[in-house]
Amino acid sequence: MITLEKIYTALGVTLSQFFQESNSENLTEKQKEVLRRWNDLSTNEQETVMSMLRGLWK
C-alpha cells in the first residue's frame, strides 16, 4: 500500500480520486493522461509499470 500511496500522492490526488473514473474534472491534464494510459494497459502491463514505479522509490 505504501507504493500506491506514493503514486497517488505524486499525482496530487487522494486515494479515492485515483480510482474514481467518472469524476475527472478535478484532475489535471497530465493526471487524466496517466489514467487513460493505465486503463488501456493489460494486467501484465500494469504489473510491469508498478514494478518500474516501485524501483523509482528504492
C-alpha positions as CSV (number, residue, x, y, z in Angstrom):
1,M,0.0,0.0,0.0
2,I,2.9,2.3,0.6
3,T,3.8,2.3,-3.2
4,L,0.2,3.1,-4.1
5,E,0.2,5.9,-1.6
6,K,3.4,7.3,-3.2
7,I,1.8,7.2,-6.6
8,Y,-1.4,9.0,-5.8
9,T,0.5,11.5,-3.7
10,A,2.9,12.2,-6.5
11,L,-0.1,12.7,-8.8
12,G,-1.6,15.2,-6.3
13,V,-4.8,13.2,-5.8
14,T,-6.5,11.3,-2.9
15,L,-6.8,7.5,-3.0
16,S,-10.5,7.8,-3.8
17,Q,-9.7,10.3,-6.7
18,F,-7.1,7.9,-8.0
19,F,-9.7,5.1,-8.5
20,Q,-12.6,7.3,-9.4
21,E,-13.3,7.2,-13.1
22,S,-16.4,9.3,-13.5
23,N,-15.1,12.5,-11.8
24,S,-12.2,13.5,-13.9
25,E,-12.9,17.2,-13.9
26,N,-10.8,17.7,-10.8
27,L,-7.7,16.1,-12.4
28,T,-5.0,17.9,-14.4
29,E,-4.5,17.0,-18.0
30,K,-1.4,15.1,-17.1
31,Q,-3.3,13.1,-14.5
32,K,-6.0,12.3,-17.0
33,E,-3.5,11.1,-19.5
34,V,-1.9,8.8,-16.9
35,L,-5.3,7.3,-16.1
36,R,-6.2,6.9,-19.7
37,R,-3.0,5.1,-20.5
38,W,-3.2,3.0,-17.3
39,N,-6.7,1.9,-18.3
40,D,-5.5,0.8,-21.7
41,L,-2.9,-1.5,-20.3
42,S,-3.3,-5.2,-19.8
43,T,-3.0,-6.6,-16.3
44,N,0.6,-7.8,-17.1
45,E,1.5,-4.4,-18.4
46,Q,0.1,-2.7,-15.3
47,E,2.2,-5.1,-13.2
48,T,5.3,-4.1,-15.2
49,V,4.6,-0.4,-14.7
50,M,4.0,-0.9,-11.0
51,S,7.4,-2.8,-10.8
52,M,9.1,0.1,-12.6
53,L,7.5,2.7,-10.2
54,R,8.5,0.7,-7.2
55,G,12.1,0.7,-8.5
56,L,12.0,4.5,-8.5
57,W,11.3,4.7,-4.8
58,K,14.1,2.4,-3.6
